[in-house]
Amino acid sequence: MTKQYRADSVSTVSRVTVQRGRSVTIPCHYDLKYENSVKYWCLGYSWPSCSVVVSTDSPKNNGKVSITDDPAHQVFTVSMKSLQEGDSEYYWCAIEIGGTETLDDFACLHLTVTAGTPGLWVDQQEVTGVEGGSVRVQCRYSNRGDTKKWCRSWGSCVAGNSGNVRISDDRLNNVFTVTVRRLERKDTGWYWCAAGDLQIPVHITVTQPATAVTTSTSGLWMDYQEVTGVEGGSVSVQCRYSNRGDTKKWCRSRGSCVTGNSGKVRISDDFTVTVSGLKMQDTGWYWCAAGDLQIPVHITVTQPATAVTTTDNGHGSQHISTSSQNAQLTSYRRTQFRREEKENALIGEGLFSHSVLLPPAGQTRNIKWCKD
């Protein structure tokens, strides 16, 4: 039996650029029919001769690369850390189909590790928002002339304000900000910023709002008591009150209080507290105070994630690179090649076929090459 390759069976980004020494997480999406199949991450320019690095059956983690499957959302993710230039290579998101007459489903991408500045990046690839609230993603770019877009993985893209999405472009500072409002639980998933032919994946997690907490029947409260920010960034806390005449304060637990702008704390007229220039030591408990009422809030400061850039596959030139065997990337060789007879479906999907002779001698095999 010959399996026909489907372009929408497995999907991922097609080109990723990471700064040397950093980490990256790649999402690989797949059809629902593959939720119970083995997923793996393969290294090498030629599909039949690529080497499996990690797999959801074994090994899931080799110390540098790890793989995690999320069948509920039909996506598996591959995380690579401490990347070096020698890790620059073609990789494959792949799903094991089984049988010697059937080719596994796959999607190709190219990873480039560079010491230079990426053309598109975000401070963190993971952001969290509360249901009914909003999240902001700052997409930083280098080429001001590129068209800016916000896309949902396996979904549509918007180049401007649309529905609950707002996009503002600050060309002076080379950053466009995406604000997703009126969040719903179904908004949880992978997205990406796009500038020209570059992309950067971002995962949004939408949580249920915590129960509103008050220190009296109607005096002082907030929507939720847990907020998270990235080191060097900022967080905002909305302190809601009923008595306009009360003195408003922002206090750190076992520390001092401020009633107005002070240092990196800004307090607006509607009692929104913004703490900027966050540091790891800012993690801890604080509280809003209005008159003799207080409401606690916890701030968590995390380290910024790796700057990453990606490009869509499209129909680029057929560039062939030499396979790099990096000693720091533990892998094992795929020993079983699977036969594939239908090639035409691959053409136009960034792949082309080329017939060569592979062992055993005299047996013609079709090799899949990744198109740059």
Sequence and secondary structure as in RCSB ss.txt:
>XXXX:A:sequence
MTKQYRADSVSTVSRVTVQRGRSVTIPCHYDLKYENSVKYWCLGYSWPSCSVVVSTDSPKNNGKVSITDDPAHQV
FTVSMKSLQEGDSEYYWCAIEIGGTETLDDFACLHLTVTAGTPGLWVDQQEVTGVEGGSVRVQCRYSNRGDTKKW
CRSWGSCVAGNSGNVRISDDRLNNVFTVTVRRLERKDTGWYWCAAGDLQIPVHITVTQPATAVTTSTSGLWMDYQ
EVTGVEGGSVSVQCRYSNRGDTKKWCRSRGSCVTGNSGKVRISDDFTVTVSGLKMQDTGWYWCAAGDLQIPVHIT
VTQPATAVTTTDNGHGSQHISTSSQNAQLTSYRRTQFRREEKENALIGEGLFSHSVLLPPAGQTRNIKWCKD
>XXXX:A:secstr
      TTTEE  SEEEEETT  EEEEEEE GGGTTS EEEEESSBSTT EEEEESSS SB SSEEEEEEGGGTE
EEEEE S  GGG EEEEEEE   STTS  EEEEEEEEEESS  SEEES SEEEEETTS EEEEEEES TTS EEE
EETTS EESS BTTEEEEEETTTTEEEEEE S  GGG EEEEEEETTEEEEEEEEEE     EESSSSSEEES S
EEEEETTS EEEE EES TTS EEEEETTS EESS BTTEEE TT EEEE S  GGG EEEEEEETTEEEEEEEE
EE     EEEE  TT           TTS  EE          GGGTTTTEEEEEEEETTTTEEEEEEEE  
